[in-house]
């Protein structure tokens, strides 16, 4: 009798890959192409195991509720102090996103963030750049619909990085789940102060995701303390914000208020 899920899954995958290896050898007796197809399935089974083991070993993916987008706009020393304060006031994840910064600057700020967060439970996600995420020691990378495909990003990153995907409809959310994403961003939910959108999936999208998708899901786009109750009413318990904290009169208090409301909403 195996004691837990973490021990059952590797054993199940091992049996599956052994069976596929036997089928591969048998297939080769007929045509090389059949054997190759079973070989490819065996490799895909190894990939699935790596993804599942990563999720089992990463409870922080499920526990994170408040994600804050950050950029490289502040001087590095002030940036580090700002991140450290926000982590102590309830920000679970920081997502480094700066379209204007070159790779060297992104890496410098990413490494600084990782170091600042080392003694906390908060973590860094890097937008778009798998290379910067790996080189900096970040916890994950976040990809848009037009970025590197998730499966290719997983081949580059292996099991080391959490991979998140931006989704704008239920089909994209279901595809992200099927492809092995660790979490998804869902939106835009409301008009945003920081980014212009032509289409707003809105509250209805969050409701559908909460009902049909098991992945941790972050509502993004215009979410703040004033409309948070609308988000929570959908069943969504995670948010990604920018303006709601950075442009608040008291950013630390704003972060604490959002964090407390999210925590109190959890079952």
N, C-alpha and C positions, 0 to 999 in steps of 0.2 A: 504494500500500500504506500503510495507516494504521499508525502506529508502536505504538499501545497501546490498551487498552480504553477509556481516558478519551476518546480521539478517535473511537473507533468508535461509542460509544453516542449522542452528540449527532447524528452523521451519520445513524444509523439512525432516531432519533426525528424528525429533520427530514424524511426521506423518508416516514415514516409520517404525519406531520401534513400534508404536501403532498398525499398520496394521500387523506387524509380530507377535506381542503378540496375536492378535485376531486369526491369523492363527495357532499359537502354541496351543491355547486352543481348536480350532476346530480340529486340527490334533490329539490331545490326545484322542478325541472321537473314533478315528479309531485305531491308534497304538501309543504306547509310543515313538517309534523311529521317527515317523513323527513329533510329537510335539517337540522332542529334536532337530531335524534338524532346525526347525523354531526358536527355542530358540538360537541355535548357530548363526544363521543368524542375530538375533537381537543383540547379543553381538558384532558381527563383525561390525554392523552398528554404534554402539557406538565407536568402535575403529576408524572407518573412520572419524567420526565427530571430534574426538580428533586430528587426523592428519591434517584435513583440517583447524581446528581452529588454530592449531600451525602455519601452513603456513601463514594464514591470519594475524597472530599477529607477524610474523617474517620477516619484509621487508628486514632485513640485509642479509637473505639468497640470495635474488635476487640482492642486491646491491654489494655484495662482489665480487671482481675481482682478487685480488692478494692474494694467500695463500702461506705461507712459512712453510716448514717442519723444525722443531727444535728438538734438543735432549738435554740430560742432561749432555753434555760434559763439559760445563763451570762451574766454581764455582758459587754457587747460587747467590751471590751478583752481580757478573759480568754478569751472565745470565739475571737477572732482568733489569739491566741497558741497556743491548743489546736489549732486547725485547721492552723496553720502547722507545728507539731511533728508532727502526724499525717501530713501530706503528706510530710514528710521521712522518715517511718518506713514508707512503703509504701502508704498509702491512695491509690488511683487516682481515685476519685470520692467526693464528698460529696453526699448527698441531704438537702436541707433539708426536714424534715417536722415541722410543729408545728401541730396542730389548734386550739390555744388562742390562737395569735398572730394579731393582725389584719394586714391587708394592709400597713400602714405599717411595722410591726415586721418582718414577713417581708422586705420590700424592703430595709430597713436591714441586716439580717443577711446577706441574699443579696449585696448590693453589697460588704459587708465581705469575705465569703468570696471573691468573684471577685477583689477587689483583692489579698488575701493569696495567692491561688493563681496570680496573673498570671505570676510568675517561675518557676513549677513546671510539671510536666507533669500535675498533678492538675486536676480540673475539678469544677464544681458542677452538680448537677441539682436542680431545684425540684419539690417534690411538688405536684401538682394545678394550680398556678397558672401558666397560660401567660403572663398579664400580668406577673407578678412575674419570671418567667424572662426575658422579653424586656427589661423595664425595667432589670434588674440586669446584663444581659450574661452571664447563665449559659449554660452549654453546652447544657442540655437541660431537659426537663420530663418528669415521670413521672406517668402516669395510671392510675387504678384502673378496674375494670370498670364502676363506677357513676359515673365522672367524665365529662367532656366526651368525646364520641366522637373517636377518633383522626383521622378525616378532617376533622372540623371544627377540631380543634386544629391540623392541618397547614395548613388554609386561613388560620388566624389567624397562625401562626408562620412560614409560608413555609418555605424551606429552611434558615433560620437555626438552628433548634433541633433537637437530637436528641430523639426522642420514644420513651419507654419505656412499656411496658404491663405491668401486673400480670396474670398468668395463673394459673389454678387447675386447668386440665385441658388435654389435648392439643388439643382443638377450639379453645379460646380462643387457644392458642399459634399454631396454624396460621392462624387468622383475623387475629391481630396481624401475622403475617408477610405475609399477602396484602394487608393494608391499608396496609403500608408502615412499620411500626414499625422503629426502629433497633436496639432490643434489647428483651428481655422479662425480667421477674422471674417466677420459678417457685416456687410454694409455697402454703401453708407446708410446709416440709420436716419440721421437728421441732417439738414444743411450744416456745413462745417465752416468755421472761421478760418481754417488753415488750408483748405483744399477745395477747389470747385468741382462739382459733379453734375452730369447731365441727367442721371437717373438715380432714384432713391428707392431701393427695395424696401426700406423702412421696417416698421414694427411687424408687419405680416411675415416678412422673411425670417425674422428672429423666432417668431412663433412656430413656423414650419421647421426650422432647424432644431429647436428645442424638442420638437415632437419626433423628428425622423433621424437625427444625427447624434451618434453617441460621443463624438469627439468633444473635448473642451472647446467652447466657442466664445469668442470675444466680439461684442457689439462695438462697432467703430463708426465714427462720423457724427460729430456734433453732440456727443453724449456729455452731459454735465449734471450737476446736482439738481437742477430744476426739472429735467426730464428723465432722470434715472428710474423713477418709479414706473414709468411706461415701459422701460426696458425690462425691469424685474418682473413685471406682470406677464411677460411673454414666457417666462421660465428661464431666460438667459441670466446667468449669475456672474458674468465676466465682462469687463469693458476695457477698451483701449482709448486713451484720451491724449490730448495735447493742450489745446487752448484752455480747457477747464482747470488746468493746474498752472501752466506757465504764465497765463495772463490774469490769474486771480490776484486780488489785492494782497492776499497772504497765501502763497503757494503751498506751504507746509500744512496749513490749516485745511486748505481745500483737499489736499491729498488724504489727510486724516479723515475728513468728513466722508469722502467717497469710499475709502477703505472700510470705515465703520459700517456704512450703509450696506455694502456688499457682504460683509461678514455676518451682519444681522439677518440678511435675507437667506443665508444658506440653511438648508434643512438640517 
